[in-house]
């Protein structure tokens, strides 16, 4: 079974460096250089046109943030593409910002040919070789943080869509009051509470109260609600 051809796009504004990479890549029969861009804008356009497997992306192009901006756009619309950042200096800030965007790995521009080829192939096979330990840890940590942030923002957004009544009902549910107790405390019929709970579940996109409360507790939202609405009663014996 023949090995797949790895399509690579080079995004580098320095002609000499770009030609060096093209020459290195051309020597490996498994790699095909599908194009070269000299700016972030051009790189984004060629990525959409050629749909490469790997992009070697210079951090600094037409300006210091151009490579980062292009990477952000490309990964937002074409997340299947693997981006390997090219940089002249291995600073913590540049590395962390690159991994935060979702790049697969990064390379110093003066790396030898075999390291460049290995980086391309390892990125293709989801096995970053350079800085392997830190790359894996940073990538996993940023994904974890990003997921938590997205979840927190999403749930806060949903909370802003709840009516004051729904917010009070949710607060009581988070304090482990059952529906009978909530009806008595709020002087409402069970059918009214059922309708309010249904509306809450619909807004959160969940099937049960347990699902909603579990997510909110994991994100420490009850503590935030408690600070906002400190006058609501607390269930005896509850923390």
Short mmCIF file of the C-alpha atoms (twelve columns), coordinates in Angstrom:
data_MODEL
# 
_entry.id   MODEL 
# 
loop_
_atom_site.group_PDB 
_atom_site.id 
_atom_site.type_symbol 
_atom_site.label_atom_id 
_atom_site.label_alt_id 
_atom_site.label_comp_id 
_atom_site.label_asym_id 
_atom_site.label_seq_id 
_atom_site.Cartn_x 
_atom_site.Cartn_y 
_atom_site.Cartn_z 
_atom_site.pdbx_PDB_model_num 
ATOM 1   C CA . UNK A 1   0.000   0.000  0.000  1 
ATOM 2   C CA . UNK A 2   1.538   3.318  -1.085 1 
ATOM 3   C CA . UNK A 3   1.963   6.159  1.363  1 
ATOM 4   C CA . UNK A 4   -0.413  9.130  0.991  1 
ATOM 5   C CA . UNK A 5   0.887   12.305 -0.607 1 
ATOM 6   C CA . UNK A 6   1.117   15.127 1.932  1 
ATOM 7   C CA . UNK A 7   0.111   18.474 0.439  1 
ATOM 8   C CA . UNK A 8   2.022   21.408 1.948  1 
ATOM 9   C CA . UNK A 9   1.461   25.147 1.595  1 
ATOM 10  C CA . UNK A 10  4.308   27.512 2.495  1 
ATOM 11  C CA . UNK A 11  3.382   30.946 3.845  1 
ATOM 12  C CA . UNK A 12  6.630   32.915 4.094  1 
ATOM 13  C CA . UNK A 13  7.453   36.453 2.950  1 
ATOM 14  C CA . UNK A 14  11.225  35.937 2.738  1 
ATOM 15  C CA . UNK A 15  11.982  34.605 -0.753 1 
ATOM 16  C CA . UNK A 16  15.237  32.885 0.207  1 
ATOM 17  C CA . UNK A 17  13.670  31.066 3.158  1 
ATOM 18  C CA . UNK A 18  10.625  30.094 1.090  1 
ATOM 19  C CA . UNK A 19  12.836  28.704 -1.693 1 
ATOM 20  C CA . UNK A 20  14.869  26.734 0.852  1 
ATOM 21  C CA . UNK A 21  11.715  25.103 2.192  1 
ATOM 22  C CA . UNK A 22  10.464  24.379 -1.319 1 
ATOM 23  C CA . UNK A 23  13.769  22.722 -2.188 1 
ATOM 24  C CA . UNK A 24  13.766  20.632 0.987  1 
ATOM 25  C CA . UNK A 25  10.162  19.494 0.511  1 
ATOM 26  C CA . UNK A 26  10.714  18.638 -3.158 1 
ATOM 27  C CA . UNK A 27  13.321  16.038 -2.216 1 
ATOM 28  C CA . UNK A 28  10.761  13.881 -0.399 1 
ATOM 29  C CA . UNK A 29  8.513   11.886 -2.773 1 
ATOM 30  C CA . UNK A 30  5.742   11.730 -0.151 1 
ATOM 31  C CA . UNK A 31  5.451   15.542 0.036  1 
ATOM 32  C CA . UNK A 32  3.963   17.857 -2.562 1 
ATOM 33  C CA . UNK A 33  4.378   21.614 -2.228 1 
ATOM 34  C CA . UNK A 34  1.072   22.928 -3.585 1 
ATOM 35  C CA . UNK A 35  1.947   26.601 -3.363 1 
ATOM 36  C CA . UNK A 36  3.676   29.482 -1.660 1 
ATOM 37  C CA . UNK A 37  2.134   32.664 -0.238 1 
ATOM 38  C CA . UNK A 38  3.989   35.805 0.816  1 
ATOM 39  C CA . UNK A 39  1.319   37.334 3.075  1 
ATOM 40  C CA . UNK A 40  -1.293  36.264 5.594  1 
ATOM 41  C CA . UNK A 41  -4.118  37.280 3.276  1 
ATOM 42  C CA . UNK A 42  -2.649  35.339 0.363  1 
ATOM 43  C CA . UNK A 43  -2.012  32.372 2.624  1 
ATOM 44  C CA . UNK A 44  -5.657  32.302 3.697  1 
ATOM 45  C CA . UNK A 45  -6.823  32.446 0.086  1 
ATOM 46  C CA . UNK A 46  -4.476  29.681 -1.065 1 
ATOM 47  C CA . UNK A 47  -5.449  27.518 1.910  1 
ATOM 48  C CA . UNK A 48  -9.086  27.739 0.818  1 
ATOM 49  C CA . UNK A 49  -8.130  27.088 -2.807 1 
ATOM 50  C CA . UNK A 50  -5.722  24.177 -2.382 1 
ATOM 51  C CA . UNK A 51  -6.892  22.685 0.923  1 
ATOM 52  C CA . UNK A 52  -3.395  21.548 1.941  1 
ATOM 53  C CA . UNK A 53  -2.810  18.967 4.658  1 
ATOM 54  C CA . UNK A 54  -0.064  21.055 6.249  1 
ATOM 55  C CA . UNK A 55  0.741   24.768 6.260  1 
ATOM 56  C CA . UNK A 56  4.199   26.055 7.176  1 
ATOM 57  C CA . UNK A 57  3.218   29.489 8.475  1 
ATOM 58  C CA . UNK A 58  5.605   32.331 9.247  1 
ATOM 59  C CA . UNK A 59  4.513   34.216 12.371 1 
ATOM 60  C CA . UNK A 60  5.604   37.619 11.068 1 
ATOM 61  C CA . UNK A 61  4.536   38.406 7.509  1 
ATOM 62  C CA . UNK A 62  3.259   41.806 6.353  1 
ATOM 63  C CA . UNK A 63  3.161   42.717 10.043 1 
ATOM 64  C CA . UNK A 64  4.021   41.022 13.332 1 
ATOM 65  C CA . UNK A 65  0.552   39.564 13.853 1 
ATOM 66  C CA . UNK A 66  -0.271  38.612 10.253 1 
ATOM 67  C CA . UNK A 67  0.708   34.957 10.626 1 
ATOM 68  C CA . UNK A 68  -1.340  34.631 13.798 1 
ATOM 69  C CA . UNK A 69  -4.381  36.265 12.182 1 
ATOM 70  C CA . UNK A 70  -4.134  34.054 9.111  1 
ATOM 71  C CA . UNK A 71  -3.786  30.939 11.273 1 
ATOM 72  C CA . UNK A 72  -6.829  31.921 13.321 1 
ATOM 73  C CA . UNK A 73  -8.949  32.374 10.188 1 
ATOM 74  C CA . UNK A 74  -7.736  29.195 8.528  1 
ATOM 75  C CA . UNK A 75  -8.327  26.988 11.569 1 
ATOM 76  C CA . UNK A 76  -11.728 28.564 12.189 1 
ATOM 77  C CA . UNK A 77  -13.009 27.590 8.737  1 
ATOM 78  C CA . UNK A 78  -10.714 24.665 7.881  1 
ATOM 79  C CA . UNK A 79  -9.915  22.948 11.201 1 
ATOM 80  C CA . UNK A 80  -8.696  19.798 9.458  1 
ATOM 81  C CA . UNK A 81  -5.592  21.649 8.235  1 
ATOM 82  C CA . UNK A 82  -2.482  21.276 10.408 1 
ATOM 83  C CA . UNK A 83  -0.448  24.447 10.896 1 
ATOM 84  C CA . UNK A 84  3.243   24.397 11.798 1 
ATOM 85  C CA . UNK A 85  4.457   27.846 12.808 1 
ATOM 86  C CA . UNK A 86  7.803   29.208 11.576 1 
ATOM 87  C CA . UNK A 87  9.675   31.587 13.825 1 
ATOM 88  C CA . UNK A 88  13.153  33.058 14.125 1 
ATOM 89  C CA . UNK A 89  13.119  32.975 17.944 1 
ATOM 90  C CA . UNK A 90  11.713  30.483 20.420 1 
ATOM 91  C CA . UNK A 91  10.050  32.894 22.864 1 
ATOM 92  C CA . UNK A 92  7.476   31.669 25.370 1 
ATOM 93  C CA . UNK A 93  5.013   34.334 24.287 1 
ATOM 94  C CA . UNK A 94  5.158   33.353 20.609 1 
ATOM 95  C CA . UNK A 95  4.960   29.632 21.390 1 
ATOM 96  C CA . UNK A 96  2.011   29.986 23.768 1 
ATOM 97  C CA . UNK A 97  0.094   32.261 21.411 1 
ATOM 98  C CA . UNK A 98  0.663   29.804 18.575 1 
ATOM 99  C CA . UNK A 99  -0.574  26.823 20.572 1 
ATOM 100 C CA . UNK A 100 -3.498  28.865 21.854 1 
ATOM 101 C CA . UNK A 101 -4.631  29.291 18.260 1 
ATOM 102 C CA . UNK A 102 -4.505  25.536 17.760 1 
ATOM 103 C CA . UNK A 103 -1.303  25.045 15.778 1 
ATOM 104 C CA . UNK A 104 0.146   21.539 15.709 1 
ATOM 105 C CA . UNK A 105 3.781   22.503 16.240 1 
ATOM 106 C CA . UNK A 106 6.350   25.203 15.627 1 
ATOM 107 C CA . UNK A 107 9.767   25.314 13.991 1 
ATOM 108 C CA . UNK A 108 12.749  27.559 14.229 1 
ATOM 109 C CA . UNK A 109 13.497  28.724 10.684 1 
ATOM 110 C CA . UNK A 110 17.108  27.563 10.806 1 
ATOM 111 C CA . UNK A 111 16.259  23.947 11.598 1 
ATOM 112 C CA . UNK A 112 18.020  21.338 9.419  1 
ATOM 113 C CA . UNK A 113 16.249  19.723 6.474  1 
ATOM 114 C CA . UNK A 114 15.531  16.416 8.219  1 
ATOM 115 C CA . UNK A 115 13.875  18.243 11.138 1 
ATOM 116 C CA . UNK A 116 11.645  20.173 8.729  1 
ATOM 117 C CA . UNK A 117 10.584  17.010 6.896  1 
ATOM 118 C CA . UNK A 118 9.968   15.215 10.184 1 
ATOM 119 C CA . UNK A 119 7.855   18.119 11.465 1 
ATOM 120 C CA . UNK A 120 5.693   18.009 8.334  1 
ATOM 121 C CA . UNK A 121 5.146   14.250 8.491  1 
ATOM 122 C CA . UNK A 122 4.612   14.166 12.237 1 
ATOM 123 C CA . UNK A 123 2.059   16.963 11.968 1 
ATOM 124 C CA . UNK A 124 0.260   14.998 9.242  1 
ATOM 125 C CA . UNK A 125 0.148   11.892 11.428 1 
ATOM 126 C CA . UNK A 126 -0.743  13.850 14.601 1 
ATOM 127 C CA . UNK A 127 2.614   13.143 16.230 1 
ATOM 128 C CA . UNK A 128 4.471   16.436 16.791 1 
ATOM 129 C CA . UNK A 129 8.162   15.607 17.063 1 
ATOM 130 C CA . UNK A 130 9.809   18.878 17.998 1 
ATOM 131 C CA . UNK A 131 9.386   19.809 21.648 1 
ATOM 132 C CA . UNK A 132 7.240   16.678 21.922 1 
ATOM 133 C CA . UNK A 133 6.691   16.827 25.671 1 
ATOM 134 C CA . UNK A 134 5.788   20.477 25.913 1 
ATOM 135 C CA . UNK A 135 3.841   20.424 22.649 1 
ATOM 136 C CA . UNK A 136 1.516   17.673 23.819 1 
ATOM 137 C CA . UNK A 137 1.015   19.204 27.255 1 
ATOM 138 C CA . UNK A 138 0.413   22.729 25.986 1 
ATOM 139 C CA . UNK A 139 -1.956  21.582 23.246 1 
ATOM 140 C CA . UNK A 140 -4.051  19.528 25.671 1 
ATOM 141 C CA . UNK A 141 -4.085  22.294 28.281 1 
ATOM 142 C CA . UNK A 142 -5.144  24.997 25.856 1 
ATOM 143 C CA . UNK A 143 -7.910  22.773 24.482 1 
ATOM 144 C CA . UNK A 144 -9.102  22.128 28.036 1 
ATOM 145 C CA . UNK A 145 -9.036  25.837 28.923 1 
ATOM 146 C CA . UNK A 146 -10.716 26.816 25.661 1 
ATOM 147 C CA . UNK A 147 -13.499 24.274 26.184 1 
ATOM 148 C CA . UNK A 148 -14.077 25.477 29.744 1 
ATOM 149 C CA . UNK A 149 -14.139 29.117 28.649 1 
ATOM 150 C CA . UNK A 150 -16.561 28.400 25.806 1 
ATOM 151 C CA . UNK A 151 -18.818 26.444 28.149 1 
ATOM 152 C CA . UNK A 152 -18.726 29.172 30.789 1 
ATOM 153 C CA . UNK A 153 -19.508 31.931 28.312 1 
ATOM 154 C CA . UNK A 154 -22.266 29.891 26.693 1 
ATOM 155 C CA . UNK A 155 -23.979 29.157 30.000 1 
ATOM 156 C CA . UNK A 156 -23.671 32.749 31.176 1 
ATOM 157 C CA . UNK A 157 -25.288 33.789 27.917 1 
ATOM 158 C CA . UNK A 158 -28.161 31.382 28.575 1 
ATOM 159 C CA . UNK A 159 -28.562 32.753 32.092 1 
ATOM 160 C CA . UNK A 160 -29.041 36.234 30.662 1 
ATOM 161 C CA . UNK A 161 -31.925 34.860 28.585 1 
ATOM 162 C CA . UNK A 162 -33.784 33.500 31.626 1 
ATOM 163 C CA . UNK A 163 -36.641 35.528 33.050 1 
ATOM 164 C CA . UNK A 164 -36.343 36.717 36.685 1 
ATOM 165 C CA . UNK A 165 -38.837 34.002 37.664 1 
ATOM 166 C CA . UNK A 166 -36.887 31.294 35.842 1 
ATOM 167 C CA . UNK A 167 -33.690 32.510 37.476 1 
ATOM 168 C CA . UNK A 168 -35.268 32.184 40.924 1 
ATOM 169 C CA . UNK A 169 -36.548 28.690 40.140 1 
ATOM 170 C CA . UNK A 170 -33.116 27.649 38.854 1 
ATOM 171 C CA . UNK A 171 -31.458 29.070 41.950 1 
ATOM 172 C CA . UNK A 172 -33.743 26.975 44.168 1 
ATOM 173 C CA . UNK A 173 -33.107 23.859 42.083 1 
ATOM 174 C CA . UNK A 174 -29.383 24.430 42.484 1 
ATOM 175 C CA . UNK A 175 -29.942 24.521 46.261 1 
ATOM 176 C CA . UNK A 176 -31.534 21.057 46.026 1 
ATOM 177 C CA . UNK A 177 -35.107 22.024 46.806 1 
ATOM 178 C CA . UNK A 178 -37.563 19.586 45.234 1 
ATOM 179 C CA . UNK A 179 -40.480 20.699 43.101 1 
ATOM 180 C CA . UNK A 180 -43.063 20.344 45.851 1 
ATOM 181 C CA . UNK A 181 -41.017 22.561 48.151 1 
ATOM 182 C CA . UNK A 182 -40.478 25.135 45.415 1 
ATOM 183 C CA . UNK A 183 -44.211 25.289 44.663 1 
ATOM 184 C CA . UNK A 184 -44.936 25.883 48.349 1 
ATOM 185 C CA . UNK A 185 -42.215 28.525 48.723 1 
ATOM 186 C CA . UNK A 186 -43.237 30.390 45.579 1 
ATOM 187 C CA . UNK A 187 -46.989 29.879 46.036 1 
ATOM 188 C CA . UNK A 188 -47.500 28.418 42.562 1 
ATOM 189 C CA . UNK A 189 -49.298 25.409 41.131 1 
ATOM 190 C CA . UNK A 190 -47.244 22.358 40.054 1 
ATOM 191 C CA . UNK A 191 -48.380 22.929 36.463 1 
ATOM 192 C CA . UNK A 192 -46.959 26.467 36.572 1 
ATOM 193 C CA . UNK A 193 -43.618 25.250 37.918 1 
ATOM 194 C CA . UNK A 194 -43.559 22.463 35.341 1 
ATOM 195 C CA . UNK A 195 -43.944 25.040 32.570 1 
ATOM 196 C CA . UNK A 196 -41.171 27.196 34.044 1 
ATOM 197 C CA . UNK A 197 -38.803 24.220 34.348 1 
ATOM 198 C CA . UNK A 198 -39.607 23.171 30.784 1 
ATOM 199 C CA . UNK A 199 -38.686 26.658 29.579 1 
ATOM 200 C CA . UNK A 200 -35.384 26.515 31.496 1 
ATOM 201 C CA . UNK A 201 -34.504 23.114 30.018 1 
ATOM 202 C CA . UNK A 202 -35.360 24.295 26.524 1 
ATOM 203 C CA . UNK A 203 -33.086 27.330 26.818 1 
ATOM 204 C CA . UNK A 204 -30.204 25.193 28.077 1 
ATOM 205 C CA . UNK A 205 -30.871 22.509 25.465 1 
ATOM 206 C CA . UNK A 206 -31.022 19.773 28.127 1 
ATOM 207 C CA . UNK A 207 -33.476 16.977 28.877 1 
ATOM 208 C CA . UNK A 208 -33.399 17.058 32.667 1 
ATOM 209 C CA . UNK A 209 -32.843 19.372 35.607 1 
ATOM 210 C CA . UNK A 210 -29.991 17.107 36.735 1 
ATOM 211 C CA . UNK A 211 -28.090 17.775 33.501 1 
ATOM 212 C CA . UNK A 212 -28.446 21.538 33.892 1 
ATOM 213 C CA . UNK A 213 -27.449 21.653 37.564 1 
ATOM 214 C CA . UNK A 214 -24.469 19.337 36.999 1 
ATOM 215 C CA . UNK A 215 -23.028 21.611 34.294 1 
ATOM 216 C CA . UNK A 216 -23.623 24.795 36.293 1 
ATOM 217 C CA . UNK A 217 -22.066 23.334 39.436 1 
ATOM 218 C CA . UNK A 218 -19.010 22.193 37.516 1 
ATOM 219 C CA . UNK A 219 -18.558 25.792 36.330 1 
ATOM 220 C CA . UNK A 220 -19.138 27.174 39.875 1 
ATOM 221 C CA . UNK A 221 -22.101 29.204 38.681 1 
ATOM 222 C CA . UNK A 222 -24.187 28.588 41.867 1 
ATOM 223 C CA . UNK A 223 -21.607 30.582 43.848 1 
ATOM 224 C CA . UNK A 224 -21.919 33.433 41.367 1 
ATOM 225 C CA . UNK A 225 -25.716 33.309 41.577 1 
ATOM 226 C CA . UNK A 226 -25.510 33.263 45.372 1 
ATOM 227 C CA . UNK A 227 -23.476 36.472 45.334 1 
ATOM 228 C CA . UNK A 228 -25.980 38.058 42.957 1 
ATOM 229 C CA . UNK A 229 -29.100 36.917 44.865 1 
ATOM 230 C CA . UNK A 230 -27.937 36.462 48.447 1 
ATOM 231 C CA . UNK A 231 -31.445 36.950 49.883 1 
ATOM 232 C CA . UNK A 232 -32.823 33.611 48.680 1 
ATOM 233 C CA . UNK A 233 -33.195 30.979 51.416 1 
ATOM 234 C CA . UNK A 234 -30.685 28.181 51.679 1 
ATOM 235 C CA . UNK A 235 -31.884 24.622 52.185 1 
ATOM 236 C CA . UNK A 236 -31.221 23.493 55.778 1 
ATOM 237 C CA . UNK A 237 -28.184 21.251 55.931 1 
ATOM 238 C CA . UNK A 238 -27.025 22.231 52.449 1 
ATOM 239 C CA . UNK A 239 -23.544 23.598 51.840 1 
# 
